[in-house]
């Protein structure tokens, strides 16, 4: 039942965002540096769905777990965002260990 609720919520957000996106005049371009746990993941999904924000890329950093773990979390999150049609463009993910 939780998956159905998430899918329903995603559809509702998509519909709301689509109408607002046409009205936004200035889009802020951002690069997100994160260690995605629950709170960061929710914030990233909001940013990806927002008509006021263009996410240019995400850098996965250590924090809640290792850099490999946070990079994997970020890639999974981007996959979910793509399934929910939150991505308007390809969003690159970089591991901070590569910097």
C-alpha positions as CSV (number, residue, x, y, z in Angstrom):
1,X,0.0,0.0,0.0
2,X,2.9,2.4,0.7
3,X,4.1,2.1,-2.9
4,X,0.7,3.0,-4.2
5,X,0.6,6.0,-2.0
6,X,4.0,7.1,-3.2
7,X,2.9,6.7,-6.8
8,X,-0.2,8.7,-6.2
9,X,1.7,11.4,-4.4
10,X,4.2,11.6,-7.3
11,X,1.4,11.9,-9.9
12,X,-0.2,14.7,-7.8
13,X,3.2,16.6,-7.5
14,X,3.8,16.2,-11.3
15,X,0.5,17.7,-12.2
16,X,1.0,20.6,-9.8
17,X,4.5,21.3,-11.0
18,X,3.6,21.2,-14.6
19,X,1.2,24.1,-14.3
20,X,3.6,26.2,-12.2
21,X,6.7,25.4,-14.4
22,X,5.2,27.4,-17.3
23,X,4.8,30.5,-15.0
24,X,8.3,30.6,-13.6
25,X,10.4,33.3,-15.1
26,X,13.8,32.8,-13.3
27,X,15.2,29.4,-12.7
28,X,18.0,29.0,-10.1
29,X,20.8,26.7,-11.3
30,X,22.3,24.6,-8.5
31,X,24.8,21.8,-7.8
32,X,23.9,19.8,-4.8
33,X,26.6,18.4,-2.5
34,X,25.0,15.8,-0.2
35,X,25.2,12.7,1.8
36,X,21.8,11.4,1.0
37,X,19.9,9.9,3.9
38,X,16.2,10.3,4.4
39,X,16.2,14.1,4.8
40,X,18.6,14.9,2.0
41,X,16.8,12.5,-0.3
42,X,13.4,14.3,0.3
43,X,15.1,17.7,-0.3
44,X,16.7,16.4,-3.6
45,X,13.3,15.1,-4.9
46,X,11.7,18.5,-4.1
47,X,14.5,20.3,-5.9
48,X,14.3,18.0,-8.9
49,X,10.5,18.5,-9.1
50,X,10.6,22.3,-8.5
51,X,10.0,24.5,-11.5
52,X,12.2,27.2,-9.8
53,X,15.3,25.0,-9.6
54,X,17.5,23.4,-12.3
55,X,19.8,20.8,-10.7
56,X,23.0,20.8,-12.8
57,X,24.6,17.9,-10.9
58,X,24.9,16.1,-7.6
59,X,28.1,15.5,-5.7
60,X,27.8,12.6,-3.3
61,X,29.9,13.2,-0.1
62,X,30.6,11.0,3.0
63,X,28.4,11.6,6.0
64,X,25.7,9.1,6.9
65,X,27.8,6.4,5.4
66,X,30.8,6.0,3.1
67,X,31.3,7.8,-0.2
68,X,30.5,4.6,-2.0
69,X,27.3,4.2,-0.1
70,X,26.2,7.8,-0.6
71,X,27.0,7.6,-4.3
72,X,24.9,4.5,-4.6
73,X,22.1,6.2,-2.7
74,X,22.3,9.2,-5.1
75,X,22.1,7.0,-8.2
76,X,19.1,5.1,-6.8
77,X,17.4,8.4,-6.0
78,X,18.0,9.7,-9.5
79,X,16.5,6.5,-10.9
80,X,13.4,7.0,-8.7
81,X,13.2,10.6,-9.8
82,X,13.3,9.5,-13.4
83,X,10.6,6.9,-12.9
84,X,8.4,9.6,-11.3
85,X,9.2,12.0,-14.2
86,X,10.8,14.6,-11.9
87,X,13.9,14.8,-14.2
88,X,13.7,17.5,-16.9
89,X,17.2,16.7,-18.1
90,X,20.0,14.3,-17.3
91,X,21.5,15.0,-13.9
92,X,25.1,13.9,-13.5
93,X,26.3,12.4,-10.2
94,X,29.9,12.6,-9.1
95,X,31.4,10.9,-6.1
96,X,33.5,13.2,-3.9
97,X,36.2,10.6,-3.8
98,X,36.8,11.5,-7.5
99,X,37.5,15.1,-6.7
